[in-house]
Amino acid sequence: MIKKDNIYLGIAIGFIVPVASYALFYFADSMFHINHRASGNQVIKDTTLHLMALCLDLLLIRLYSTKWNFDQSSKGIMISIMLLALLIVIVNYKSFIE
């Protein structure tokens, strides 16, 4: 990880890690079930993949705030978590209601 205490770096890391982990989770899910998206038989819902990717940022906050004492970077990661969580709720609004 980049060991620099900067709020903008925290925001960038907070956005990059969930996007990359979502892509990894999505790829792993589709590797195990090749045609599940075309047939409608999803093993893991997209909402679950979104939340799994977002939870990895919580590990980053723990690392940045306690081990390295980078408060500004951890604030940036927290800002990105809040924005991504809001985006997840907006995008998946109908699936949360059902």
N, C-alpha and C positions, 0 to 999 in steps of 0.2 A: 504494500500500500504506500501511497504517497504521504510522507510525514511532514505536512505543512499545515499550519493553523490558519485557515482562511475560510470565511463563510461561503464564498463563491465556489471554492474547490469542494466544499461539503455539499453544496447544491448539485454540482456536476456529478460527483460520485454518487450522491443519493438518487440521481436519475439514471445514470449509466448502469449501475449494478442491478436494479430491478428489471430494466429492459433486457439486459443480457441474460439474466437468470430466467426471465419469462421465455425468451427464445430457446434457451437450453431445456427448460421443462416442457415446452411445447414440442420441441424436436424429440425428446425422449418419450413423450406420450405417444407421438405419432409413429415412432419406431416400433413400439410394442404392439400397436394396433393400426395397421397400415390403412385400412379402409373405414375406420370408425367414424370419421368426420363426414364422409360421403353417404354412409348408410344411416347416419343419425344416432348411432350407438356410441356416445362418448363415454370413455372410461372416467376421465377426470373433466369436470366442467371447466369452462373458461374462467369463470369467477374464482374457482379454487386455484387455478394456475396464477391468476392475478394476485390473489392474497398470499400465496406461497412465495412469489417473487418479491412482494412488498415486505414480507417478514424477514428477508435477508438483510434489509436495511437496519432492522433492530439489532442484529449482531454487529453491524458497523458502528452504530451509536455506542454500544457497549465498549467496543474496542477503542474508538476515538475518545470517549469521555473518561473512561476509567484507567485504561492501560497507558495511553499516551498523553492524557490531560489536554486534549485539543478541544477546548470548549467552543470556539467559533466554528470549526468544521462540524462538530456534532450538532450545532444549531442549524447549520446548512442542511445536513442530512435530515434533521427533523422537519424542516420546512418542505423539503422534497417529499417526505413521507406524507405529510398532510395534503399537499397538492395532488400526489398520486392517488391517495385514498379518496379524495374528493372526485377525481377523474373516474376512478373505478365505480363509485356510487352513481355518478351521472351516466356512464356508459351502460352499466348493468342494472339500471333502475327497475326495469320490468321484471327481471329475473329475481330480484330481491323481494318483490311483492308476492310473486307466485309461490 
